[in-house]
Amino acid sequence: MARTPLNEHCSAVILKKLPKKLGDPGKFLIPYDFLGMAECLSLADLGASINLMPFSVWKKLSLVDLTPTCMTLKLSDRSISRPVGVAEDVYVKVGSFYFPADFVVVDFDADPRVPLILRRSFFMTGRALIDVFEGELTLRVGKEAITFNLDQTSRYSTNYSDMTAKIIDVIDMACEEYS
């Protein structure tokens, strides 16, 4: 049986050159502004299939009429909810940038500190770069950029319970089923 000498070409496991396992960064929140509202935070949910806005926020903002929708939402508590409608082309101010987004408007009691949920398409529009290791989110418009420290925005709401997050699955249904 032959012996192999240990040298720099040995397995990374043997040499313990594997990267250190880090913890789950958890949720992250993004500060935004709407005219007529104080600065709030939105939950950035890269797994969400819709941008979500509570009906109370929509009324407070006096936005244009809602577009009717036939979708049904299944909430995290397994209850079924029908949206009030869709608010199209709502401009969300993040820092000095304005980003257009469509929001599904649902009548539910939202956490007043974190009333919106933003999905992947919002981050595509903002050409987002998320550095999970450094804890930074960068949104870009042209050659300008704004960077947020995700650790600071997450700490804003230390009592924020994961149970209050509205996890939603969208169930597309044909409009004929409602007739």
matplotlib code that plots the C-alpha trace (Angstrom):
import matplotlib.pyplot as plt

x = [0.0, 1.5, 1.6, 0.8, 2.6, 0.5, 1.3, -0.4, -2.2, -4.2, -7.9, -9.2, -11.1, -7.9, -6.2, -9.2, -9.3, -13.1, -14.9, -16.4, -20.1, -22.1, -25.5, -28.8, -29.0, -32.8, -35.1, -34.0, -35.9, -35.7, -36.6, -39.0, -41.1, -44.5, -45.9, -48.1, -46.5, -43.6, -40.6, -41.5, -39.8, -40.7, -40.0, -37.8, -39.0, -37.1, -39.5, -42.7, -44.6, -46.4, -45.7, -48.2, -49.9, -52.5, -55.8, -55.3, -52.1, -53.7, -56.5, -54.1, -52.1, -55.2, -53.8, -55.6, -58.4, -57.6, -57.7, -60.0, -58.3, -59.5, -56.7, -57.0, -54.4, -53.5, -52.0, -49.5, -52.3, -53.8, -56.8, -58.0, -58.2, -59.4, -57.5, -59.4, -57.5, -54.2, -52.6, -50.6, -47.5, -47.1, -43.9, -41.9, -39.2, -36.1, -33.5, -33.4, -34.7, -38.2, -39.1, -42.4, -44.2, -47.5, -49.1, -51.8, -53.9, -55.4, -57.5, -55.6, -54.1, -50.4, -47.6, -47.6, -43.7, -43.4, -46.6, -45.2, -43.8, -41.6, -40.8, -38.1, -39.3, -38.9, -35.3, -34.8, -36.2, -33.8, -30.9, -30.3, -27.0, -27.4, -24.1, -25.3, -21.8, -21.2, -24.9, -25.4, -28.1, -27.3, -30.0, -28.9, -30.4, -28.0, -24.6, -26.0, -26.4, -27.6, -26.4, -28.2, -26.6, -29.1, -27.9, -29.1, -32.5, -33.1, -32.3, -34.9, -37.6, -36.1, -39.5, -40.8, -42.1, -41.8, -45.4, -46.6, -45.2, -47.8, -46.5, -48.6, -49.1, -50.9, -53.5, -54.5, -58.2, -60.1, -62.6, -65.4, -65.2, -66.4, -69.4]
y = [0.0, 3.4, 6.5, 9.9, 12.8, 15.8, 18.9, 22.0, 19.9, 17.9, 18.2, 21.5, 19.5, 18.0, 21.4, 23.1, 25.8, 25.7, 29.0, 29.6, 28.8, 31.9, 32.4, 33.2, 36.9, 36.8, 39.4, 42.8, 46.0, 49.0, 52.6, 54.3, 57.4, 58.2, 61.7, 62.2, 59.5, 59.5, 57.3, 53.7, 50.4, 47.7, 44.0, 42.8, 39.3, 37.8, 34.8, 36.9, 36.6, 40.0, 43.5, 43.8, 47.0, 47.2, 48.8, 51.3, 52.6, 52.8, 55.0, 57.2, 57.8, 58.7, 56.8, 56.4, 53.8, 50.2, 47.8, 44.8, 41.4, 37.8, 36.4, 34.7, 34.9, 32.2, 33.8, 32.3, 31.4, 29.4, 31.7, 32.8, 36.5, 38.3, 41.5, 44.8, 45.4, 46.3, 49.7, 50.1, 52.3, 53.5, 55.4, 54.3, 56.7, 55.0, 57.5, 60.0, 57.5, 56.8, 53.3, 52.3, 49.2, 47.5, 46.6, 44.1, 45.9, 43.7, 44.6, 43.3, 44.7, 45.4, 46.2, 50.0, 50.0, 47.7, 47.9, 47.0, 43.8, 44.2, 41.4, 40.4, 42.5, 45.7, 44.8, 44.1, 47.5, 49.0, 46.9, 45.7, 44.2, 42.4, 41.5, 39.2, 38.8, 42.6, 43.2, 45.8, 46.4, 48.7, 50.2, 51.8, 54.2, 54.9, 55.6, 56.7, 54.3, 54.3, 51.7, 50.5, 48.7, 45.8, 45.2, 48.7, 48.4, 45.0, 46.2, 49.0, 46.5, 44.2, 43.2, 42.4, 38.9, 36.5, 35.6, 39.0, 38.7, 37.9, 35.1, 34.8, 32.3, 33.7, 31.4, 32.4, 31.8, 32.5, 35.4, 33.1, 31.2, 34.4, 34.9]
z = [0.0, -1.0, 1.1, -0.3, 1.3, 2.4, 0.4, -1.0, -3.5, -0.9, -0.5, 0.9, 3.5, 4.9, 4.8, 6.3, 3.6, 3.3, 3.8, 7.2, 7.4, 8.2, 9.6, 7.8, 7.1, 7.5, 6.1, 4.9, 4.8, 2.4, 3.4, 0.9, 0.6, -0.8, -1.0, 2.1, 4.2, 6.5, 5.5, 5.9, 5.4, 2.9, 3.2, 0.4, -0.5, -3.4, -3.3, -3.5, -6.7, -6.3, -4.8, -2.0, -0.6, 2.1, 1.2, 4.0, 2.4, -1.0, 0.5, 2.4, -0.8, -2.9, -5.8, -9.1, -9.5, -9.1, -12.0, -11.2, -10.9, -10.8, -8.7, -5.4, -2.7, -0.2, 2.9, 5.3, 7.7, 4.9, 4.6, 1.1, 0.2, -2.9, -3.7, -3.9, -7.2, -8.8, -8.5, -11.7, -12.3, -8.7, -8.3, -5.2, -4.0, -2.7, -1.7, -4.6, -7.2, -8.3, -9.5, -11.1, -9.7, -9.8, -6.5, -5.6, -3.1, -0.3, 2.6, 5.7, 8.8, 8.0, 10.3, 10.2, 10.3, 7.3, 5.2, 1.7, 0.3, -2.8, -5.1, -7.6, -10.5, -8.4, -7.8, -11.5, -12.3, -9.8, -11.2, -7.6, -6.5, -3.2, -1.4, 1.4, 2.9, 3.2, 4.0, 1.3, -1.3, -4.2, -6.4, -9.7, -12.2, -15.1, -13.6, -10.3, -7.3, -3.8, -1.2, 1.9, 4.8, 5.3, 8.9, 9.9, 8.3, 9.7, 13.2, 12.9, 13.7, 16.3, 17.6, 14.1, 14.3, 11.4, 12.1, 11.0, 7.5, 4.9, 2.8, -0.3, -3.1, -6.1, -7.5, -11.0, -11.8, -14.9, -14.6, -15.8, -12.5, -10.7, -13.0]

ax = plt.figure().add_subplot(projection="3d")
ax.plot(x, y, z, "-o")
ax.set_aspect("equal")
plt.show()
